[in-house]
Amino acid sequence: MSLAEAMRGDVSIVAAELRPPRAELDSVDGMDAWIDTYHSVRSLTRQGTRVFLTDSAVGTQEENNLRHLVANMGRDVSRDHVIPFLTSKHSLDFCLSYAEQAAQHGFSSLVVLGGDKTVGRPRCVEHAWQLRADIRRRVPTLTLGGWANPYADPARQVDFLLDGQFTGEYYLTQVVSHLDMAPVTRFLEETQRRGVTLPGMFGVFYYRSANAKTLQILNQFMPVPVAALHAEFATGATPVEVCARSLRAMLDVGIRHFYVSNLPLMGAATTLSAILGRVDALRDVATPGTSAPARS
């Protein structure tokens, strides 16, 4: 079952987002990093978790995620459970060839994004929907995911999702947090008021600490509730608990599907299981009748 089909089903989905090794690593370090990546992908998918692999995260050039996946993933990993990201920060020929190769090698879906305009290579198109439209014409068998940002103007974001040119079967969102819920609620209300039917998967970040320098760097690329995170970690909350609280809060307002970013590469599956276990433990203090999401 493809991700788009699964998202329209009755079971909540929690996926993991992993970042491929950086392209500038030397051959030995790069090989070690890819071995760790393969282990994480295999362990996550074998327990039924879908895995996103990013493309040039935060403007840093990464290894070609598709090429390495095809060469090393093996046939024991379900291609439906691995969804590469593709940004427009490559040549158009590369992007279209990438999509063709993904379909040829059995991947059923791509998340196609614009990419940060302020860092790294320039985009090959102005807007991500233009690249999705080009891919749809070239490779109509692929299901495509787009993007929304609950922390931007909700009316404008819903305009994008309802636009006939969106060209996608689902969308992912910018990472959200229980420490800054008001914009998320406004976005949800706008999607409901205007009848958005595209299924959405909301990002949740696994903050490993409240290191001030790290949080300030992250805040350049995504909304980070820096002061609130400092306060939460100061109470003794663990990274697992902080992440679980965000998942729990999103479940309580009706969000059903999630991807978790920044999991440690070594032990990603174990960490995700611990987070979901903590979400389950929080049920007694959440809205009655809600339950922890299942991996599928």
C-alpha positions as YAML, in Angstrom:
chain: A
units: angstrom
residues:
- id: 1
  name: MET
  ca: [0.00, 0.00, 0.00]
- id: 2
  name: SER
  ca: [1.38, 3.40, -0.96]
- id: 3
  name: LEU
  ca: [1.76, 6.17, 1.59]
- id: 4
  name: ALA
  ca: [-1.08, 8.18, 0.03]
- id: 5
  name: GLU
  ca: [-3.42, 5.18, 0.27]
- id: 6
  name: ALA
  ca: [-2.36, 4.46, 3.85]
- id: 7
  name: MET
  ca: [-2.97, 8.07, 4.89]
- id: 8
  name: ARG
  ca: [-6.58, 7.78, 3.73]
- id: 9
  name: GLY
  ca: [-7.09, 4.69, 5.87]
- id: 10
  name: ASP
  ca: [-8.22, 4.36, 9.47]
- id: 11
  name: VAL
  ca: [-4.81, 3.85, 11.10]
- id: 12
  name: SER
  ca: [-2.62, 6.73, 12.25]
- id: 13
  name: ILE
  ca: [0.87, 6.69, 10.77]
- id: 14
  name: VAL
  ca: [4.14, 7.73, 12.37]
- id: 15
  name: ALA
  ca: [7.07, 7.88, 9.98]
- id: 16
  name: ALA
  ca: [10.74, 8.68, 10.53]
- id: 17
  name: GLU
  ca: [12.71, 11.29, 8.61]
- id: 18
  name: LEU
  ca: [16.40, 10.53, 8.20]
- id: 19
  name: ARG
  ca: [19.13, 12.66, 6.71]
- id: 20
  name: PRO
  ca: [21.64, 11.00, 4.35]
- id: 21
  name: PRO
  ca: [25.37, 11.51, 4.94]
- id: 22
  name: ARG
  ca: [26.89, 14.79, 3.84]
- id: 23
  name: ALA
  ca: [28.56, 14.78, 0.44]
- id: 24
  name: GLU
  ca: [31.80, 16.29, 1.77]
- id: 25
  name: LEU
  ca: [32.63, 13.29, 3.99]
- id: 26
  name: ASP
  ca: [35.72, 11.38, 2.92]
- id: 27
  name: SER
  ca: [35.28, 7.90, 1.48]
- id: 28
  name: VAL
  ca: [35.80, 6.02, 4.74]
- id: 29
  name: ASP
  ca: [33.56, 8.25, 6.87]
- id: 30
  name: GLY
  ca: [30.97, 8.37, 4.09]
- id: 31
  name: MET
  ca: [30.88, 4.59, 3.82]
- id: 32
  name: ASP
  ca: [30.49, 4.21, 7.59]
- id: 33
  name: ALA
  ca: [27.70, 6.79, 7.62]
- id: 34
  name: TRP
  ca: [25.84, 5.01, 4.82]
- id: 35
  name: ILE
  ca: [26.17, 1.67, 6.60]
- id: 36
  name: ASP
  ca: [24.54, 3.28, 9.64]
- id: 37
  name: THR
  ca: [21.84, 4.73, 7.37]
- id: 38
  name: TYR
  ca: [21.09, 1.33, 5.83]
- id: 39
  name: HIS
  ca: [20.82, -0.28, 9.26]
- id: 40
  name: SER
  ca: [18.39, 2.41, 10.38]
- id: 41
  name: VAL
  ca: [16.25, 2.16, 7.24]
- id: 42
  name: ARG
  ca: [16.09, -1.63, 7.51]
- id: 43
  name: SER
  ca: [15.30, -1.69, 11.22]
- id: 44
  name: LEU
  ca: [12.58, 0.93, 10.85]
- id: 45
  name: THR
  ca: [10.92, -0.57, 7.78]
- id: 46
  name: ARG
  ca: [11.05, -4.11, 9.20]
- id: 47
  name: GLN
  ca: [8.94, -2.95, 12.11]
- id: 48
  name: GLY
  ca: [6.49, -1.35, 9.67]
- id: 49
  name: THR
  ca: [7.64, 2.27, 9.89]
- id: 50
  name: ARG
  ca: [7.80, 4.40, 6.78]
- id: 51
  name: VAL
  ca: [11.03, 6.31, 6.26]
- id: 52
  name: PHE
  ca: [11.62, 9.63, 4.52]
- id: 53
  name: LEU
  ca: [15.13, 10.41, 3.31]
- id: 54
  name: THR
  ca: [15.87, 14.11, 2.90]
- id: 55
  name: ASP
  ca: [17.58, 15.88, 0.04]
- id: 56
  name: SER
  ca: [20.06, 18.71, 0.76]
- id: 57
  name: ALA
  ca: [18.69, 19.42, 4.23]
- id: 58
  name: VAL
  ca: [19.29, 22.98, 5.52]
- id: 59
  name: GLY
  ca: [21.18, 23.84, 2.36]
- id: 60
  name: THR
  ca: [24.02, 21.35, 2.84]
- id: 61
  name: GLN
  ca: [24.69, 19.10, -0.11]
- id: 62
  name: GLU
  ca: [24.00, 15.47, 0.75]
- id: 63
  name: GLU
  ca: [24.83, 12.24, -1.00]
- id: 64
  name: ASN
  ca: [22.41, 11.11, -3.70]
- id: 65
  name: ASN
  ca: [19.87, 9.31, -1.52]
- id: 66
  name: LEU
  ca: [18.26, 7.36, -4.36]
- id: 67
  name: ARG
  ca: [21.50, 6.05, -5.85]
- id: 68
  name: HIS
  ca: [22.67, 4.68, -2.53]
- id: 69
  name: LEU
  ca: [19.27, 3.22, -1.68]
- id: 70
  name: VAL
  ca: [19.07, 1.32, -4.96]
- id: 71
  name: ALA
  ca: [22.63, 0.04, -4.65]
- id: 72
  name: ASN
  ca: [22.49, -1.11, -1.06]
- id: 73
  name: MET
  ca: [18.96, -1.41, 0.34]
- id: 74
  name: GLY
  ca: [18.30, -4.90, -0.97]
- id: 75
  name: ARG
  ca: [14.99, -6.50, -1.87]
- id: 76
  name: ASP
  ca: [14.05, -7.29, 1.73]
- id: 77
  name: VAL
  ca: [12.96, -3.68, 2.33]
- id: 78
  name: SER
  ca: [9.54, -2.64, 1.04]
- id: 79
  name: ARG
  ca: [9.97, 0.18, -1.46]
- id: 80
  name: ASP
  ca: [6.50, 1.45, -0.49]
- id: 81
  name: HIS
  ca: [7.91, 2.14, 2.98]
- id: 82
  name: VAL
  ca: [10.79, 4.34, 1.78]
- id: 83
  name: ILE
  ca: [9.94, 7.81, 0.42]
- id: 84
  name: PRO
  ca: [12.79, 9.98, -0.84]
- id: 85
  name: PHE
  ca: [12.63, 13.77, -0.72]
- id: 86
  name: LEU
  ca: [13.51, 15.64, -3.89]
- id: 87
  name: THR
  ca: [14.10, 19.39, -3.82]
- id: 88
  name: SER
  ca: [14.27, 21.65, -6.85]
- id: 89
  name: LYS
  ca: [17.84, 22.63, -5.92]
- id: 90
  name: HIS
  ca: [19.23, 20.56, -8.79]
- id: 91
  name: SER
  ca: [19.01, 20.87, -12.55]
- id: 92
  name: LEU
  ca: [15.62, 20.11, -14.08]
- id: 93
  name: ASP
  ca: [17.14, 17.22, -16.05]
- id: 94
  name: PHE
  ca: [18.50, 15.72, -12.83]
- id: 95
  name: CYS
  ca: [15.12, 16.03, -11.08]
- id: 96
  name: LEU
  ca: [13.20, 14.38, -13.93]
- id: 97
  name: SER
  ca: [15.77, 11.62, -14.27]
- id: 98
  name: TYR
  ca: [15.63, 11.09, -10.51]
- id: 99
  name: ALA
  ca: [11.86, 10.63, -10.63]
- id: 100
  name: GLU
  ca: [12.12, 8.18, -13.53]
- id: 101
  name: GLN
  ca: [14.73, 6.14, -11.68]
- id: 102
  name: ALA
  ca: [12.63, 6.11, -8.52]
- id: 103
  name: ALA
  ca: [9.67, 4.64, -10.42]
- id: 104
  name: GLN
  ca: [11.85, 2.16, -12.30]
- id: 105
  name: HIS
  ca: [13.29, 0.84, -9.05]
- id: 106
  name: GLY
  ca: [9.90, 0.34, -7.40]
- id: 107
  name: PHE
  ca: [9.51, 3.42, -5.22]
- id: 108
  name: SER
  ca: [5.88, 4.48, -5.28]
- id: 109
  name: SER
  ca: [6.13, 8.04, -4.00]
- id: 110
  name: LEU
  ca: [8.28, 11.15, -3.79]
- id: 111
  name: VAL
  ca: [7.97, 14.23, -1.61]
- id: 112
  name: VAL
  ca: [8.83, 17.12, -3.95]
- id: 113
  name: LEU
  ca: [9.79, 20.41, -2.30]
- id: 114
  name: GLY
  ca: [11.16, 23.75, -3.37]
- id: 115
  name: GLY
  ca: [14.09, 23.91, -0.98]
- id: 116
  name: ASP
  ca: [15.36, 26.83, 1.07]
- id: 117
  name: LYS
  ca: [15.97, 29.84, -1.20]
- id: 118
  name: THR
  ca: [18.45, 31.49, 1.15]
- id: 119
  name: VAL
  ca: [21.15, 28.80, 1.22]
- id: 120
  name: GLY
  ca: [22.74, 26.30, -1.11]
- id: 121
  name: ARG
  ca: [22.11, 25.92, -4.82]
- id: 122
  name: PRO
  ca: [19.41, 27.93, -6.61]
- id: 123
  name: ARG
  ca: [16.12, 26.23, -7.49]
- id: 124
  name: CYS
  ca: [15.56, 25.00, -11.03]
- id: 125
  name: VAL
  ca: [11.95, 26.24, -10.83]
- id: 126
  name: GLU
  ca: [10.37, 29.05, -8.86]
- id: 127
  name: HIS
  ca: [7.76, 26.91, -7.11]
- id: 128
  name: ALA
  ca: [7.71, 23.26, -6.10]
- id: 129
  name: TRP
  ca: [4.33, 22.66, -7.78]
- id: 130
  name: GLN
  ca: [5.99, 23.37, -11.12]
- id: 131
  name: LEU
  ca: [8.47, 20.55, -10.56]
- id: 132
  name: ARG
  ca: [5.70, 18.23, -9.38]
- id: 133
  name: ALA
  ca: [3.74, 19.04, -12.53]
- id: 134
  name: ASP
  ca: [6.77, 18.26, -14.71]
- id: 135
  name: ILE
  ca: [7.29, 14.97, -12.86]
- id: 136
  name: ARG
  ca: [3.61, 14.07, -13.16]
- id: 137
  name: ARG
  ca: [3.78, 14.48, -16.92]
- id: 138
  name: ARG
  ca: [6.99, 12.45, -17.16]
- id: 139
  name: VAL
  ca: [6.23, 9.77, -14.53]
- id: 140
  name: PRO
  ca: [2.45, 9.59, -13.97]
- id: 141
  name: THR
  ca: [2.69, 6.41, -11.86]
- id: 142
  name: LEU
  ca: [4.37, 8.15, -8.92]
- id: 143
  name: THR
  ca: [2.28, 9.58, -6.12]
- id: 144
  name: LEU
  ca: [3.63, 12.96, -5.04]
- id: 145
  name: GLY
  ca: [3.70, 14.80, -1.75]
- id: 146
  name: GLY
  ca: [3.89, 18.55, -1.27]
- id: 147
  name: TRP
  ca: [4.35, 20.94, 1.63]
- id: 148
  name: ALA
  ca: [2.48, 23.26, 3.98]
- id: 149
  name: ASN
  ca: [3.61, 25.45, 6.86]
- id: 150
  name: PRO
  ca: [1.16, 25.78, 9.79]
- id: 151
  name: TYR
  ca: [3.23, 28.68, 11.15]
- id: 152
  name: ALA
  ca: [2.68, 30.78, 8.03]
- id: 153
  name: ASP
  ca: [-0.54, 32.56, 7.09]
- id: 154
  name: PRO
  ca: [-3.19, 29.79, 7.27]
- id: 155
  name: ALA
  ca: [-5.40, 31.20, 4.52]
- id: 156
  name: ARG
  ca: [-2.48, 31.40, 2.12]
- id: 157
  name: GLN
  ca: [-1.30, 27.89, 2.99]
- id: 158
  name: VAL
  ca: [-4.77, 26.49, 2.36]
- id: 159
  name: ASP
  ca: [-4.86, 28.41, -0.93]
- id: 160
  name: PHE
  ca: [-1.82, 26.39, -1.99]
- id: 161
  name: LEU
  ca: [-3.39, 23.07, -0.96]
- id: 162
  name: LEU
  ca: [-6.65, 23.80, -2.78]
- id: 163
  name: ASP
  ca: [-5.01, 25.14, -5.92]
- id: 164
  name: GLY
  ca: [-5.58, 22.85, -8.89]
- id: 165
  name: GLN
  ca: [-1.88, 23.19, -9.70]
- id: 166
  name: PHE
  ca: [-0.76, 21.72, -6.37]
- id: 167
  name: THR
  ca: [-0.17, 18.35, -8.09]
- id: 168
  name: GLY
  ca: [0.03, 15.97, -5.17]
- id: 169
  name: GLU
  ca: [-1.86, 13.30, -3.29]
- id: 170
  name: TYR
  ca: [-0.81, 14.37, 0.22]
- id: 171
  name: TYR
  ca: [1.23, 16.99, 2.02]
- id: 172
  name: LEU
  ca: [3.80, 17.16, 4.79]
- id: 173
  name: THR
  ca: [4.12, 20.12, 7.13]
- id: 174
  name: GLN
  ca: [6.85, 22.10, 8.78]
- id: 175
  name: VAL
  ca: [7.67, 20.71, 12.23]
- id: 176
  name: VAL
  ca: [5.16, 21.66, 14.93]
- id: 177
  name: SER
  ca: [5.38, 21.71, 18.71]
- id: 178
  name: HIS
  ca: [3.09, 21.45, 21.71]
- id: 179
  name: LEU
  ca: [4.92, 24.53, 22.98]
- id: 180
  name: ASP
  ca: [3.43, 26.68, 20.21]
- id: 181
  name: MET
  ca: [-0.02, 25.30, 19.44]
- id: 182
  name: ALA
  ca: [-2.03, 28.38, 18.48]
- id: 183
  name: PRO
  ca: [-0.81, 28.59, 14.86]
- id: 184
  name: VAL
  ca: [-1.37, 24.85, 14.40]
- id: 185
  name: THR
  ca: [-4.94, 25.19, 15.63]
- id: 186
  name: ARG
  ca: [-5.58, 28.11, 13.27]
- id: 187
  name: PHE
  ca: [-4.22, 26.11, 10.34]
- id: 188
  name: LEU
  ca: [-6.42, 23.11, 11.20]
- id: 189
  name: GLU
  ca: [-9.49, 25.29, 11.53]
- id: 190
  name: GLU
  ca: [-8.79, 26.82, 8.12]
- id: 191
  name: THR
  ca: [-8.37, 23.40, 6.46]
- id: 192
  name: GLN
  ca: [-11.64, 22.23, 8.00]
- id: 193
  name: ARG
  ca: [-13.56, 25.41, 7.18]
- id: 194
  name: ARG
  ca: [-12.53, 25.28, 3.54]
- id: 195
  name: GLY
  ca: [-12.90, 21.55, 3.07]
- id: 196
  name: VAL
  ca: [-9.33, 20.42, 2.41]
- id: 197
  name: THR
  ca: [-9.47, 16.70, 1.65]
- id: 198
  name: LEU
  ca: [-5.78, 16.07, 0.99]
- id: 199
  name: PRO
  ca: [-4.35, 14.01, 3.87]
- id: 200
  name: GLY
  ca: [-1.58, 15.73, 5.80]
- id: 201
  name: MET
  ca: [1.37, 14.42, 7.79]
- id: 202
  name: PHE
  ca: [2.71, 16.78, 10.46]
- id: 203
  name: GLY
  ca: [6.37, 17.03, 11.39]
- id: 204
  name: VAL
  ca: [7.58, 16.68, 14.98]
- id: 205
  name: PHE
  ca: [11.21, 17.34, 15.87]
- id: 206
  name: TYR
  ca: [13.24, 15.19, 18.25]
- id: 207
  name: TYR
  ca: [15.17, 17.81, 20.21]
- id: 208
  name: ARG
  ca: [18.15, 16.03, 21.75]
- id: 209
  name: SER
  ca: [18.90, 18.84, 24.19]
- id: 210
  name: ALA
  ca: [18.24, 22.51, 24.89]
- id: 211
  name: ASN
  ca: [21.71, 23.55, 23.74]
- id: 212
  name: ALA
  ca: [21.32, 27.26, 23.03]
- id: 213
  name: LYS
  ca: [23.70, 27.38, 20.07]
- id: 214
  name: THR
  ca: [22.06, 24.39, 18.38]
- id: 215
  name: LEU
  ca: [18.55, 25.75, 18.87]
- id: 216
  name: GLN
  ca: [19.51, 29.14, 17.46]
- id: 217
  name: ILE
  ca: [20.96, 27.48, 14.34]
- id: 218
  name: LEU
  ca: [17.82, 25.38, 13.91]
- id: 219
  name: ASN
  ca: [15.71, 28.50, 14.33]
- id: 220
  name: GLN
  ca: [17.15, 29.83, 11.06]
- id: 221
  name: PHE
  ca: [15.42, 27.02, 9.17]
- id: 222
  name: MET
  ca: [12.26, 26.27, 11.14]
- id: 223
  name: PRO
  ca: [10.21, 27.74, 14.00]
- id: 224
  name: VAL
  ca: [11.84, 26.73, 17.29]
- id: 225
  name: PRO
  ca: [10.22, 27.68, 20.63]
- id: 226
  name: VAL
  ca: [13.65, 28.29, 22.15]
- id: 227
  name: ALA
  ca: [12.66, 29.76, 25.53]
- id: 228
  name: ALA
  ca: [9.89, 27.22, 26.08]
- id: 229
  name: LEU
  ca: [12.22, 24.33, 25.23]
- id: 230
  name: HIS
  ca: [14.81, 25.62, 27.68]
- id: 231
  name: ALA
  ca: [12.14, 25.74, 30.37]
- id: 232
  name: GLU
  ca: [10.83, 22.27, 29.57]
- id: 233
  name: PHE
  ca: [14.25, 20.61, 29.62]
- id: 234
  name: ALA
  ca: [15.05, 22.51, 32.83]
- id: 235
  name: THR
  ca: [12.24, 20.64, 34.57]
- id: 236
  name: GLY
  ca: [14.05, 17.37, 33.88]
- id: 237
  name: ALA
  ca: [12.09, 16.32, 30.80]
- id: 238
  name: THR
  ca: [13.98, 13.95, 28.51]
- id: 239
  name: PRO
  ca: [14.17, 14.29, 24.71]
- id: 240
  name: VAL
  ca: [11.80, 11.32, 24.42]
- id: 241
  name: GLU
  ca: [9.27, 12.99, 26.74]
- id: 242
  name: VAL
  ca: [9.45, 16.34, 24.95]
- id: 243
  name: CYS
  ca: [8.86, 14.71, 21.58]
- id: 244
  name: ALA
  ca: [6.04, 12.53, 22.94]
- id: 245
  name: ARG
  ca: [4.29, 15.60, 24.39]
- id: 246
  name: SER
  ca: [4.19, 17.17, 20.92]
- id: 247
  name: LEU
  ca: [2.73, 14.01, 19.41]
- id: 248
  name: ARG
  ca: [0.18, 13.77, 22.20]
- id: 249
  name: ALA
  ca: [-0.89, 17.40, 21.83]
- id: 250
  name: MET
  ca: [-1.32, 17.01, 18.06]
- id: 251
  name: LEU
  ca: [-3.39, 13.86, 18.51]
- id: 252
  name: ASP
  ca: [-5.61, 15.73, 20.93]
- id: 253
  name: VAL
  ca: [-6.51, 18.33, 18.29]
- id: 254
  name: GLY
  ca: [-7.31, 15.68, 15.69]
- id: 255
  name: ILE
  ca: [-4.06, 15.28, 13.73]
- id: 256
  name: ARG
  ca: [-3.59, 11.65, 12.70]
- id: 257
  name: HIS
  ca: [-0.31, 11.31, 10.81]
- id: 258
  name: PHE
  ca: [3.22, 12.35, 11.79]
- id: 259
  name: TYR
  ca: [6.85, 12.13, 10.80]
- id: 260
  name: VAL
  ca: [9.58, 12.48, 13.42]
- id: 261
  name: SER
  ca: [12.73, 14.38, 12.41]
- id: 262
  name: ASN
  ca: [16.24, 14.30, 13.86]
- id: 263
  name: LEU
  ca: [16.14, 10.79, 15.31]
- id: 264
  name: PRO
  ca: [19.64, 9.51, 16.11]
- id: 265
  name: LEU
  ca: [20.87, 7.41, 13.21]
- id: 266
  name: MET
  ca: [22.16, 4.71, 15.55]
- id: 267
  name: GLY
  ca: [19.12, 3.41, 17.38]
- id: 268
  name: ALA
  ca: [16.47, 5.30, 15.40]
- id: 269
  name: ALA
  ca: [13.95, 2.47, 15.65]
- id: 270
  name: THR
  ca: [14.53, 2.04, 19.38]
- id: 271
  name: THR
  ca: [14.18, 5.77, 20.00]
- id: 272
  name: LEU
  ca: [10.98, 6.00, 17.98]
- id: 273
  name: SER
  ca: [9.51, 3.05, 19.89]
- id: 274
  name: ALA
  ca: [10.36, 4.78, 23.17]
- id: 275
  name: ILE
  ca: [8.63, 7.97, 21.99]
- id: 276
  name: LEU
  ca: [5.48, 6.10, 20.97]
- id: 277
  name: GLY
  ca: [5.50, 4.22, 24.26]
- id: 278
  name: ARG
  ca: [5.61, 7.51, 26.11]
- id: 279
  name: VAL
  ca: [2.74, 8.86, 23.99]
- id: 280
  name: ASP
  ca: [0.72, 5.86, 25.07]
- id: 281
  name: ALA
  ca: [1.62, 6.53, 28.70]
- id: 282
  name: LEU
  ca: [0.32, 10.08, 28.36]
- id: 283
  name: ARG
  ca: [-3.18, 8.97, 27.41]
- id: 284
  name: ASP
  ca: [-4.51, 9.27, 30.93]
- id: 285
  name: VAL
  ca: [-3.77, 12.98, 30.99]
- id: 286
  name: ALA
  ca: [-5.02, 13.66, 27.46]
- id: 287
  name: THR
  ca: [-8.42, 13.87, 25.88]
- id: 288
  name: PRO
  ca: [-10.52, 10.79, 26.77]
- id: 289
  name: GLY
  ca: [-10.90, 8.33, 23.95]
- id: 290
  name: THR
  ca: [-7.65, 9.18, 22.14]
- id: 291
  name: SER
  ca: [-4.93, 6.63, 21.65]
- id: 292
  name: ALA
  ca: [-1.35, 6.42, 20.56]
- id: 293
  name: PRO
  ca: [-0.65, 6.29, 16.82]
- id: 294
  name: ALA
  ca: [0.33, 3.00, 15.25]
- id: 295
  name: ARG
  ca: [3.17, 2.53, 12.82]
- id: 296
  name: SER
  ca: [2.09, 1.22, 9.47]
...
